[in-house]
């Protein structure tokens, strides 16, 4: 028998997302963007990605500012910039990540 919580949350267990060099935030609920982006950056670095693209959408820039505030306080993020027009332009951010040495975590 299914309880009410199961009915309201069709995915009660965490959903694992494959870590690639491109992360699209369109599928992430706004209230979860901060922790999900932080974890994505850690995992992308562990996997050895030195450059990633975070797609946050153009909109009015709220998601972009959330992402960039996270980038600004993440010690292993070297820098970031708007994606080129053919890779999302203002709707995506290209992030350079320092090499993972295995000692930070």
C-alpha positions in Angstrom: 0.0 0.0 0.0 1.2 3.4 -0.9 1.2 6.2 1.7 0.4 9.9 1.0 4.1 10.8 1.0 4.8 8.3 -1.8 2.0 9.8 -3.8 3.3 13.4 -3.4 6.9 12.5 -4.1 7.3 10.1 -7.0 11.0 9.9 -6.4 11.5 9.5 -2.6 15.0 8.2 -3.1 17.8 10.5 -4.4 18.2 10.5 -8.1 21.7 9.9 -9.4 22.7 12.1 -12.3 25.6 11.1 -14.6 28.5 13.6 -14.2 29.6 15.0 -17.5 31.3 18.3 -18.5 27.8 19.8 -19.2 25.2 20.3 -16.5 21.8 21.6 -17.3 19.9 23.2 -14.4 16.6 23.3 -16.2 15.6 20.0 -14.5 16.6 21.2 -11.0 14.0 22.8 -8.7 15.1 26.4 -7.9 15.3 25.6 -4.1 17.8 22.9 -4.8 20.1 24.7 -7.2 22.7 25.8 -4.6 23.4 22.4 -3.1 23.2 20.6 -6.4 25.6 22.9 -8.1 28.0 22.7 -5.2 27.9 18.9 -5.3 28.2 18.9 -9.2 31.4 21.0 -9.0 33.0 18.7 -6.4 32.1 15.6 -8.5 33.2 17.1 -11.8 36.5 17.9 -10.2 36.9 14.4 -8.8 36.3 13.0 -12.2 39.1 15.2 -13.6 37.1 17.7 -15.6 39.1 21.0 -15.9 36.4 22.9 -17.8 32.6 22.5 -17.4 29.6 24.2 -18.8 26.6 25.0 -16.5 23.4 25.8 -18.4 21.2 28.0 -16.2 19.1 29.7 -18.9 18.8 33.3 -19.8 15.6 34.5 -18.1 16.1 37.5 -16.0 19.5 36.3 -14.7 18.5 35.0 -11.2 19.8 31.4 -11.8 23.0 32.8 -13.4 23.7 35.0 -10.3 23.1 32.1 -8.0 25.5 29.9 -10.0 28.1 32.7 -10.1 27.9 33.4 -6.4 28.6 29.7 -5.8 31.6 29.9 -8.2 32.9 33.0 -6.5 33.2 31.2 -3.1 34.4 27.8 -4.4 38.1 27.6 -3.7 39.0 25.3 -6.6 37.2 27.3 -9.3 39.8 29.2 -11.2 37.5 31.4 -13.2 34.4 31.5 -15.3 32.9 33.4 -18.3 29.7 33.5 -20.4 29.6 30.6 -22.9 30.1 31.5 -26.5 26.9 32.1 -28.5 26.9 28.6 -30.0 27.2 27.0 -26.5 24.4 29.0 -24.8 25.7 32.5 -24.6 24.3 34.3 -21.6 22.3 31.2 -20.8 25.4 29.2 -19.8 28.6 29.7 -17.9 31.9 28.1 -18.7 33.9 27.2 -15.6 37.6 26.4 -15.2 38.4 24.1 -12.3 41.8 23.4 -10.8 43.2 20.0 -10.9 42.0 17.5 -8.2 45.0 16.2 -6.2 42.9 13.8 -4.0 43.9 15.6 -0.8 41.2 18.2 -0.5 38.2 16.0 0.4 
